[in-house]
Amino acid sequence: MRIALTPGEPAGIGPDITARLAATASPVERVVIADPETLTARADALGITLSPYTFDPNAPARPQQAGEIAVLAVARAAPVVAGRLDPRNAPAVVEALRRARAGCLDGTFDALVTGPVHKGVINAAGIAFSGHTEYLAEDTGCLPVMMLIAERLRVALVTTHLPLRDVPGQITAGRIERSCHTLVDELTRRFGISEPQVLVLGLNPHAGEGGHLGHEEGTIIEPALTRLRAAGLRLTGPLPADTAFTPRHLEGADAVLAMYHDQGLPVLKYAGFGQAVNVTLGLPFIRTSVDHGTALDLAGSGRAEAGSLYAAFDVALTLAEREAPG
């Protein structure tokens, strides 16, 4: 079994935490898709001894000892300085993702784990990029759903990386129904949860308060949920976001579906920041990621915590083993 790893922004903490992960043994072959010089330089700075070898897709996958790591090289365009963004290296970041996606689609890799990218510097390089989730779904015909996990709490999103003013226009019945079906299907198929129970949040304060604080709940969300319940999905809502995350509501719930990014994720990250895992649902392959950004101020300092990357790798491995034949 092989799991691909993309460290993400080379000036951020991605190479640091990838080096820490590579310093541990692995029951499967980990393949880092990145500039090898950046990875080894950051490992040296951290006092980590790595034994990188060139990835050979035709060789049998094998477990790795501590420090061993396969590398699929993607050359940088400019020297990497920890903590300093350089748009010249943005194409290499996107190329690594492209190769990882292609490898997952053709069966070379059994799963993908991604480190943090800096969307601003990628766009500054002239590459339109709104996020991993959206990029990995390109040309797949899929509507991906972002879900983060912190211990028993799972929070999925109807919309992802949008300016807040654009969110209401994207809350459509079709999008809600597709998101609910994807979430329930993936919880059942990949997470082994029979008949998952999902809490669905409203868009407005107090879930619209009967139309006094917004109409989307009554005209869009509730009718969509009614149709979904008739199709057999176990959904509760639309619920006010400020009370849905209380123990009374969460007891027995398998996931919460929020309408937008900053409605659901602050609660989840408060519950488990640094140990949470981002899972992209709805893709034709397994993808997990860290729950944090590039943390440029920590890059190369030796203080970057790798807990979320460890957790993302463990979740990817668990899901891949569950899907493996036999």
C-alpha positions as CSV (number, residue, x, y, z in Angstrom):
1,M,0.0,0.0,0.0
2,R,1.2,3.5,-0.8
3,I,0.1,6.9,0.6
4,A,1.2,10.1,-1.1
5,L,2.2,13.1,0.9
6,T,2.3,16.7,-0.3
7,P,4.0,19.1,2.2
8,G,2.4,22.2,0.6
9,E,3.9,25.6,0.9
10,P,7.7,25.1,1.0
11,A,8.3,28.3,3.1
12,G,5.7,27.2,5.7
13,I,5.8,24.4,8.3
14,G,4.8,21.7,5.8
15,P,8.4,20.5,5.3
16,D,9.0,20.6,9.1
17,I,6.0,18.4,9.9
18,T,6.6,16.1,7.0
19,A,10.2,15.5,8.2
20,R,8.9,14.7,11.7
21,L,6.4,12.2,10.2
22,A,9.2,10.6,8.0
23,A,11.3,10.2,11.1
24,T,8.9,7.5,12.3
25,A,8.5,4.0,10.9
26,S,5.5,3.2,8.7
27,P,3.7,-0.1,7.8
28,V,3.1,1.3,4.3
29,E,5.2,3.2,1.8
30,R,5.0,6.9,2.1
31,V,5.7,8.9,-1.0
32,V,6.5,12.6,-0.6
33,I,5.8,14.6,-3.7
34,A,8.0,17.7,-3.3
35,D,11.4,19.3,-3.7
36,P,13.8,16.8,-2.0
37,E,16.4,19.5,-1.1
38,T,13.8,21.5,0.8
39,L,12.7,18.4,2.8
40,T,16.2,17.3,3.7
41,A,17.4,20.8,4.5
42,R,14.5,21.3,6.9
43,A,15.1,17.8,8.4
44,D,18.8,18.6,9.0
45,A,17.8,21.9,10.7
46,L,15.6,19.9,13.0
47,G,18.3,17.3,13.7
48,I,16.4,14.6,11.9
49,T,18.2,12.0,9.8
50,L,16.3,11.0,6.7
51,S,17.1,8.3,4.2
52,P,15.2,9.4,1.1
53,Y,15.1,7.2,-2.0
54,T,13.7,7.8,-5.4
55,F,10.1,6.6,-5.8
56,D,9.7,3.8,-8.3
57,P,6.0,3.1,-9.1
58,N,7.0,-0.2,-10.7
59,A,8.6,-1.6,-7.6
60,P,6.5,-3.4,-4.9
61,A,5.3,-1.1,-2.1
62,R,7.1,-1.7,1.1
63,P,7.1,-0.7,4.8
64,Q,9.6,1.9,5.8
65,Q,12.0,2.1,8.7
66,A,12.3,5.3,10.8
67,G,13.8,7.9,8.5
68,E,13.0,6.2,5.3
69,I,10.9,8.1,2.8
70,A,10.2,7.7,-1.0
71,V,10.4,10.9,-2.9
72,L,8.7,11.9,-6.2
73,A,10.7,15.0,-7.0
74,V,9.1,18.3,-8.1
75,A,11.8,20.9,-8.5
76,R,11.5,24.3,-6.9
77,A,12.0,27.4,-9.1
78,A,13.7,29.5,-6.5
79,P,15.6,29.0,-3.2
80,V,13.3,28.3,-0.2
81,V,13.7,30.5,2.8
82,A,11.7,29.4,5.9
83,G,9.0,31.9,6.6
84,R,9.3,33.9,3.3
85,L,6.8,33.3,0.6
86,D,8.0,33.3,-3.0
87,P,5.4,33.2,-5.8
88,R,8.1,31.6,-8.1
89,N,7.6,28.4,-6.1
90,A,3.8,28.4,-6.3
91,P,3.7,26.4,-9.6
92,A,5.7,23.6,-7.9
93,V,3.1,23.4,-5.1
94,V,0.3,23.0,-7.6
95,E,2.3,20.6,-9.7
96,A,2.8,18.4,-6.7
97,L,-1.0,18.3,-6.1
98,R,-1.5,17.5,-9.8
99,R,0.8,14.6,-9.7
100,A,-0.8,13.4,-6.4
101,R,-4.3,13.6,-7.8
102,A,-3.2,11.8,-11.0
103,G,-1.5,9.0,-9.0
104,C,-4.6,8.5,-6.8
105,L,-6.9,8.4,-9.9
106,D,-4.7,5.8,-11.7
107,G,-4.2,3.6,-8.6
108,T,-0.5,4.4,-8.0
109,F,-1.5,5.7,-4.6
110,D,-4.1,4.4,-2.2
111,A,-4.6,7.7,-0.4
112,L,-3.4,11.3,-0.3
113,V,-2.4,13.3,2.8
114,T,-1.8,17.1,2.2
115,G,0.1,19.7,4.2
116,P,-1.0,23.4,4.3
117,V,-0.8,25.6,1.2
118,H,-0.9,29.4,1.1
119,K,-3.7,30.4,-1.2
120,G,-2.6,34.0,-1.4
121,V,0.9,33.3,-2.9
122,I,-0.5,30.8,-5.4
123,N,-3.0,33.4,-6.7
124,A,-0.2,36.0,-6.6
125,A,1.7,33.8,-9.0
126,G,-1.2,34.0,-11.5
127,I,-2.8,30.6,-10.7
128,A,-6.4,30.7,-9.8
129,F,-6.7,28.6,-6.7
130,S,-9.4,28.6,-4.0
131,G,-8.2,25.5,-2.0
132,H,-7.2,21.9,-2.0
133,T,-10.8,20.7,-1.9
134,E,-11.8,22.5,-5.0
135,Y,-8.6,21.8,-6.9
136,L,-8.6,18.0,-6.3
137,A,-12.2,17.8,-7.5
138,E,-11.5,19.4,-10.8
139,D,-12.3,17.2,-13.8
140,T,-13.7,14.5,-11.6
141,G,-17.3,15.4,-12.0
142,C,-17.7,15.4,-8.2
143,L,-19.2,17.9,-5.8
144,P,-16.7,17.5,-2.8
145,V,-17.8,18.0,0.8
146,M,-15.2,19.2,3.3
147,M,-15.5,17.5,6.7
148,L,-13.2,18.0,9.7
149,I,-12.9,15.4,12.5
150,A,-11.8,16.1,16.1
151,E,-12.2,12.9,18.1
152,R,-16.0,12.1,18.0
153,L,-17.0,15.5,16.5
154,R,-17.4,15.6,12.7
155,V,-18.4,18.9,11.0
156,A,-19.0,19.0,7.2
157,L,-19.7,22.1,5.1
158,V,-22.2,22.9,2.3
159,T,-20.0,25.7,1.1
160,T,-16.2,26.0,1.6
161,H,-13.9,28.9,0.7
162,L,-16.2,31.7,-0.2
163,P,-16.4,35.4,0.9
164,L,-19.2,35.6,3.4
165,R,-21.3,37.9,1.2
166,D,-21.4,35.2,-1.5
167,V,-22.6,32.4,0.8
168,P,-26.4,33.0,0.7
169,G,-26.5,32.7,-3.1
170,Q,-24.8,29.3,-2.9
171,I,-27.3,27.9,-0.4
172,T,-29.5,26.1,-2.9
173,A,-31.8,23.1,-2.5
174,G,-29.7,21.2,-5.0
175,R,-26.5,21.9,-3.2
176,I,-27.9,21.0,0.2
177,E,-29.3,17.7,-1.1
178,R,-26.1,16.7,-2.9
179,S,-24.1,17.6,0.2
180,C,-26.4,15.5,2.5
181,H,-26.3,12.5,0.2
182,T,-22.5,12.7,-0.1
183,L,-22.0,13.1,3.6
184,V,-24.4,10.2,4.5
185,D,-23.0,7.9,1.7
186,E,-19.4,8.5,2.8
187,L,-20.1,8.1,6.5
188,T,-21.7,4.7,5.6
189,R,-19.2,3.5,3.1
190,R,-15.9,4.8,4.3
191,F,-16.5,5.2,8.0
192,G,-18.7,2.1,8.5
193,I,-21.6,4.0,10.2
194,S,-25.0,2.4,9.6
195,E,-27.8,4.9,9.1
196,P,-25.9,8.0,10.2
197,Q,-27.7,10.7,12.1
198,V,-26.8,14.2,10.8
199,L,-27.6,17.6,12.4
200,V,-28.2,20.3,9.8
201,L,-27.6,23.9,10.7
202,G,-29.6,26.9,9.5
203,L,-28.0,29.8,7.7
204,N,-29.3,32.7,9.8
205,P,-29.2,33.5,13.5
206,H,-31.7,31.4,15.4
207,A,-32.2,29.5,12.2
208,G,-34.2,32.4,10.8
209,E,-36.5,32.7,13.8
210,G,-39.6,31.9,11.8
211,G,-38.6,34.2,8.9
212,H,-38.0,37.3,11.1
213,L,-34.2,36.9,10.7
214,G,-34.0,35.4,7.3
215,H,-36.0,33.3,4.8
216,E,-33.6,30.7,3.6
217,E,-34.5,28.2,6.3
218,G,-38.2,28.2,5.4
219,T,-37.9,28.5,1.6
220,I,-34.8,26.5,0.9
221,I,-33.3,24.4,3.7
222,E,-36.4,22.9,5.3
223,P,-38.1,21.8,2.0
224,A,-34.8,20.2,1.0
225,L,-34.5,18.3,4.3
226,T,-38.2,17.2,4.0
227,R,-37.4,15.6,0.6
228,L,-34.2,14.0,2.0
229,R,-36.1,12.5,5.0
230,A,-38.7,11.1,2.6
231,A,-35.8,9.4,0.8
232,G,-34.7,7.8,4.1
233,L,-31.9,10.1,5.4
234,R,-31.9,10.7,9.1
235,L,-31.6,14.5,9.4
236,T,-32.4,16.9,12.2
237,G,-32.7,20.6,11.4
238,P,-32.4,23.3,10.4
239,L,-31.0,24.0,13.9
240,P,-29.6,27.3,15.2
241,A,-25.8,27.1,15.1
242,D,-25.4,28.7,18.5
243,T,-27.2,25.8,20.2
244,A,-26.6,22.8,17.9
245,F,-23.1,22.1,19.4
246,T,-24.4,21.5,22.9
247,P,-24.3,18.0,24.4
248,R,-28.1,17.6,24.2
249,H,-28.0,17.9,20.5
250,L,-24.7,16.2,19.8
251,E,-25.6,13.1,21.7
252,G,-26.3,10.4,19.2
253,A,-25.3,12.6,16.2
254,D,-22.7,11.3,13.8
255,A,-22.0,14.6,12.1
256,V,-23.0,18.2,11.8
257,L,-23.6,19.9,8.4
258,A,-22.9,23.6,8.5
259,M,-23.8,26.0,5.8
260,Y,-20.5,27.8,5.6
261,H,-16.9,27.6,6.7
262,D,-16.8,29.9,9.8
263,Q,-20.2,28.7,11.0
264,G,-18.9,25.2,11.9
265,L,-15.2,25.0,11.9
266,P,-14.4,27.4,14.8
267,V,-16.2,25.1,17.1
268,L,-14.5,22.0,15.8
269,K,-11.0,23.6,15.9
270,Y,-11.6,24.8,19.5
271,A,-12.5,21.2,20.4
272,G,-9.3,19.7,18.8
273,F,-7.0,22.2,17.1
274,G,-3.7,20.6,16.3
275,Q,-5.1,17.1,16.4
276,A,-8.1,17.5,14.0
277,V,-8.2,16.0,10.5
278,N,-9.7,17.4,7.3
279,V,-11.3,14.7,5.1
280,T,-12.6,15.5,1.6
281,L,-15.7,13.5,0.9
282,G,-17.1,12.7,-2.5
283,L,-13.8,12.3,-4.3
284,P,-13.0,9.0,-6.2
285,F,-10.0,8.6,-3.8
286,I,-9.1,9.1,-0.2
287,R,-7.8,12.5,0.8
288,T,-7.0,13.8,4.3
289,S,-5.2,16.9,5.4
290,V,-4.0,18.9,8.4
291,D,-6.3,21.3,10.3
292,H,-4.0,24.3,10.2
293,G,-2.3,26.7,7.9
294,T,1.2,27.4,6.8
295,A,2.3,29.1,10.1
296,L,5.1,31.0,8.5
297,D,6.3,32.3,11.9
298,L,7.0,28.7,13.0
299,A,8.7,27.5,9.9
300,G,12.2,26.3,10.5
301,S,12.0,27.2,14.2
302,G,11.7,23.7,15.5
303,R,8.5,24.6,17.3
304,A,6.0,23.3,14.7
305,E,3.7,20.6,16.1
306,A,3.1,17.6,13.8
307,G,0.1,16.2,15.6
308,S,-2.5,17.0,13.0
309,L,-0.3,15.5,10.2
310,Y,0.1,12.3,12.3
311,A,-3.6,12.1,12.7
312,A,-4.3,12.8,9.0
313,F,-1.9,10.0,8.1
314,D,-3.6,7.6,10.5
315,V,-7.1,8.4,9.2
316,A,-5.9,8.0,5.6
317,L,-4.3,4.6,6.4
318,T,-7.4,3.4,8.3
319,L,-9.7,4.4,5.4
320,A,-7.4,2.9,2.8
321,E,-7.1,-0.4,4.7
322,R,-10.9,-0.5,5.0
323,E,-11.2,-0.2,1.2
324,A,-8.4,-2.6,0.4
325,P,-9.6,-5.8,-1.4
326,G,-10.0,-8.8,1.0
